Amino acid sequence: QLQLVESGGGLVQPGGSLRLSCEVSGDAVEYYAIGWFRQAPGKEREGVSCIRSSSSDGTTYYADSVKGRFTISRDSAKNTVYLQMNSLKAEDTADYFCAGDWEVVPGQCQTYDYDHWGRGTRVTVSA
C-alpha cells in the first residue's frame, strides 16, 4: 500500500518561498505518478503540479496559476517528491495534498487519476 506524508507547510509573507515535501513509503517513488493538489476554504480541490513516473516519461504539468513560480521534482534516493513554491501570493493559501498512482493521463493533473493520498499540509500566505 502506497503511503504519502506531506510536510513543509507554514505561514509565509507574500513574495516568499516554501518547499513542500511528499515522502512516499510502500514502494519506490519513481514507479508512480505523483501530484500536488490544493484546496482553499470553500473551494474544490485542484491540481497544482504533477509528475509522471520515470518508467513513463517523467513529464511534468503545472496549472497556469503557478507556472513560472512552482517547480516539482523527484528525489528517488529519498523517495520524496518536492514542490518548490516561489513568489507566493495570498491566493496560494490552501491545504496542499500529494497523491500517487501507477499511471495517469499525460498532460493533466486531475484528482480522479489518483487513488493514494496524503493528509495534507497547510500553506498560509499573509502579511
PEJORA-V7622 format. One record per pair of residues at least 12 apart in sequence whose ideal C-beta (glycine too) atoms are under 8 Angstrom apart, sorted by the first residue. I is the first residue (numbers start at 0). J is the second residue. D is the distance in Angstrom with one decimal. If there is no record, write none. Layout:
I;J;D
I;J;D
This chain:
0;25;5.3
0;115;7.7
1;23;6.6
1;24;7.7
1;25;4.6
1;26;5.6
1;31;6.7
1;99;5.3
1;115;4.3
2;23;7.2
2;24;4.7
2;25;5.1
2;115;7.3
2;117;8.0
3;21;5.5
3;22;7.2
3;23;5.6
3;24;8.0
3;33;7.9
3;97;5.1
3;98;6.8
3;99;5.8
3;115;6.2
3;116;6.7
3;117;3.9
4;21;7.3
4;22;4.9
4;24;7.7
4;117;5.6
4;118;7.4
5;19;6.2
5;20;6.9
5;21;5.5
5;22;8.0
5;95;6.5
5;96;6.6
5;97;5.4
5;117;4.6
5;118;7.0
5;119;5.9
5;120;4.1
6;19;7.2
6;20;5.0
6;22;7.2
6;120;5.9
7;19;4.2
7;20;5.0
7;120;6.2
8;95;6.3
8;120;3.4
8;121;4.8
8;122;4.8
8;123;8.0
9;121;7.8
9;122;7.1
9;123;7.3
10;123;4.7
10;125;6.6
11;87;5.6
11;122;7.4
11;123;7.3
11;124;5.7
12;124;7.3
12;125;7.2
12;126;5.6
13;87;6.4
13;88;6.0
13;89;6.0
13;124;5.8
13;125;7.5
13;126;6.1
14;86;6.1
14;87;6.7
15;87;5.4
15;124;7.4
16;83;7.2
16;84;6.2
16;85;4.7
16;86;7.6
16;87;6.7
17;84;5.0
17;87;6.7
17;122;6.3
18;81;5.8
18;82;7.1
18;83;5.0
18;84;7.1
19;35;6.9
19;81;6.7
19;82;4.3
19;84;6.9
19;95;5.7
19;97;7.7
19;120;6.3
19;122;7.5
20;79;5.5
20;80;7.7
20;81;5.7
21;33;6.3
21;35;7.2
21;79;6.4
21;80;4.5
21;81;7.4
21;82;7.6
21;97;3.4
21;117;6.4
22;77;7.6
22;78;6.7
22;79;5.0
23;78;5.0
23;79;6.7
23;80;7.1
23;99;6.5
24;78;6.9
27;75;7.0
27;78;6.7
28;73;6.1
28;75;6.1
28;78;4.7
28;79;6.9
28;80;6.3
28;99;7.7
29;52;6.4
29;53;4.0
29;54;7.1
29;73;6.8
29;75;4.9
30;52;5.6
30;53;7.5
30;54;6.2
30;101;7.3
31;52;5.4
31;99;4.4
31;100;6.4
31;101;6.4
32;49;6.4
32;50;6.7
32;51;4.9
32;52;5.3
32;55;7.2
32;99;6.7
32;100;5.7
32;101;7.4
32;102;6.4
32;103;4.3
32;112;7.4
32;113;7.6
33;49;7.0
33;50;5.6
33;71;7.9
33;73;7.0
33;80;4.4
33;97;6.2
33;98;7.1
33;99;5.0
34;46;6.1
34;47;7.8
34;48;7.1
34;49;3.8
34;50;7.6
34;97;6.8
34;98;5.0
34;99;7.5
34;103;7.5
34;108;5.3
34;112;7.5
34;113;5.8
35;47;4.5
35;48;4.9
35;49;7.1
35;71;6.5
35;80;7.8
35;82;4.7
35;95;6.2
35;96;7.3
35;97;5.5
36;95;7.2
36;96;4.8
36;97;7.6
36;98;6.3
36;108;7.6
36;110;6.1
37;91;7.7
37;93;3.8
37;94;6.6
37;95;4.9
37;96;7.1
37;122;7.6
38;93;5.6
38;94;5.2
38;96;7.2
38;119;7.9
39;90;7.9
39;92;6.3
39;93;4.2
39;94;7.9
42;93;7.8
44;96;7.1
44;110;5.5
45;62;6.9
46;60;7.4
46;62;6.0
46;107;7.3
46;108;3.1
46;109;5.9
46;110;6.9
47;61;7.5
47;62;5.5
47;65;5.8
47;69;6.6
47;82;7.1
47;95;7.3
47;108;7.0
48;60;6.4
48;61;5.0
48;62;6.9
48;65;6.5
48;69;5.6
48;70;7.9
48;71;4.2
48;82;6.2
48;108;6.5
49;71;7.2
49;103;6.9
49;107;7.6
49;108;3.8
50;71;5.0
50;72;7.7
50;73;5.9
50;80;6.7
51;102;8.0
51;103;6.6
51;105;6.4
52;101;7.5
52;102;7.0
53;73;7.6
53;75;7.5
55;102;6.7
55;105;7.5
56;105;7.4
57;73;7.8
58;105;6.3
58;106;7.9
59;71;5.5
60;106;6.4
60;107;6.3
60;108;4.7
62;108;6.9
64;90;7.6
65;84;7.7
65;91;7.7
68;84;6.8
68;85;5.3
68;86;4.7
68;87;7.7
69;82;6.1
69;83;6.6
69;84;5.1
69;85;7.3
70;82;7.4
70;83;4.4
70;85;7.9
71;83;7.9
80;97;6.5
82;95;7.3
82;97;7.9
84;122;7.5
87;122;7.7
87;124;4.6
88;124;6.1
89;124;5.1
89;125;6.6
90;124;7.8
91;122;6.4
91;124;5.1
92;122;6.3
92;123;5.2
92;124;5.0
92;125;7.1
93;121;7.8
93;122;6.2
94;119;4.4
94;120;7.2
94;121;5.3
94;122;7.6
95;119;6.3
95;120;5.5
95;121;7.5
95;122;5.6
96;116;5.9
96;117;5.6
96;118;7.6
96;119;4.5
97;116;7.6
97;117;4.9
98;110;7.4
98;113;3.7
98;114;7.8
98;115;6.2
98;116;4.7
98;117;7.1
99;113;6.4
99;114;8.0
99;115;4.7
100;112;6.1
100;113;4.6
100;114;5.2
100;115;6.4
